Amino acid sequence: MRFALVALVLLCTPSASAQKPAPEEDISGRWLFQTILARKGCKIEGDISFKRQGRTDNYTCTFVSTETCGKVPQQNWTKVKQSCTAKLKNGGFEIMSKVEQMLDAGPKALRETLMNPGGYSADNFTVRVLSDTVMAGQFFSRNVAAVRFERVVERIS
């Protein structure tokens, strides 16, 4: 009877190889992100790199984001260098940023106004790891919108 019960449990229990692995929680490395601010008519996209700081739930990060607003020929854009920290919070990551430097802006007629450091609010995020290559969640700054991060996978030749 005991042998039959053990056999039944083994038959009904999925093997370790059949179980779906948990998403990778280590976000170290390079990611690309994008968010659309529909009400404002803008898109923010960037390239962000996370570096683990000793503990698995704390990271430092740096990124350059470009905000593009409007349609050609009235389109304007701002390119900003930011530093950030990412901490595990409520099953996801909270990414809090600080504007380090205004890198560029356009068009030329608006450049001086757009380059004002006080004119750009830091890009912050709350995201959940969906897989080892995708995170998604919310962008928040002066506006709130959905955001998607995709890990840059370096190809080996």
N, C-alpha and C positions, 0 to 999 in steps of 0.2 A: 504494500500500500504506500509506504513512504517513498519507495523507488518510483512508483507511478506518479505520485504527486510532484516529485522533483523533475521527472521527465516532462510532465504537463507544463510546469512553470518554465522550463527551459525552452519548450516549443513555443510558448506564448510570449516570451520575452524577446524583443527585437535584439539582434546582435549589435555589438558596439559599432561594427562597420556599417550597419544599416541605419543607425541613428544619424539624424542631421546634426552636424557640428554647430556649436554656438558661434555667432558672429565674432570675428576677431575684435577684441577690445583694445588692442594696441593701435593707436592712431598715428604713431610715429611715421614720418615721411612726408612726401609732397602730395598735395591735393589741389584740384581746381574746383571752384565754386561759382554758382550763378544764382541770382535772385532777380525777379521782375517786380518793379514797383509800379503796378498798373495805373493807379490813381495819379501818380506823378509823371507817368510816361517815361520811366527810366529803367535801365538795366544795370546791375552791379555784378561784375565778375572779377575773379581774382585767382591768384596762385599763392597758396599758403603752405608753409612747412611747419610740422609739429616735431618737437624734440622732447622726449620723456625726461623728466627730472627726478631721478631716483625712484620715487614711488610710481606705481603703474597708473595712478589716477591724476597725476599732475604733469602738465606739459607747458613749455614755453613755445611761442610761435611768432613768426613774422610773415607778413604778406604785403603784396601790392595789389590794390583793388583799383578798378577803373569804373567810374560811374558815367554812363552815356545817357543823355536825356534828349528827347525831342526827335524830330525827323529832319533829314537833310532837306534844305540847306540851313535850317535854323538849329541844327543839332549842336549841343555843347557837351563837353566831357571834362572829367577831373581824374587825375591819376595820383594815388595817395599811398605812401609807405606807412604801414602800421605794425605795431608790436602787440602781442597778446599773450594771455594765459588761458589754458583750457583745463577745466577740472571736472571730474566725474561728479554728477549731481542728479539724483532721482532717476538713475538708470540711463542717463544720457550725459552729454558734455555741454558745459556752459563755457562759451568762448567770449572773453571780455577783452576789448581792444583799446588801444590808445593811438591817436594820430601822431606819427613821428615826424613826417615831412610831406609837404605838398611837392610832388615831383613835376607835374606838368598840368596844363589845362588849355582848353580852347573852346571856341575859335579865338583867334588873335585879338579881336575887338573886346572879348570878355575875359581874357587871360588874367589880367591884374585883379579883377574882382573875384574870379574863381580860385585864384591862388591864395586868398586870404585864409590863413590857418584856422581862424575861428569860424569860418564858413562851412566847414565840413565836420560832421559828427562821426565819431568812430563807428565802425561796423561791428556789431555784436551778434552772437548766434546762440541758440540752444539746439542741439542736434542729437539724434540717436543713430547708433551704428546699425545699419541694415544688413550689411555683409562686409567682407574684408575690403571691398572696393567702393562702397556707397554709404554715405551718411545723409540724412535729411532731417529737416526741422524748420526752425523759424529764424529769420533775420529780424533784428530789432535795432533801431537807432531813432531817427526822427520819424521813421515809418516802420511798419511791420509787414512782413511778407514771408512766403515760403522760400526755403533755400535748399539746394541740393549740392552735395560735395561728392566728387569722384576722385578716387586715388589715382595718381599717375603711376602706372606700372611700367618700369623701365624694361625694355626688350633686350634680351641677351642674344647676340648673334654668334 
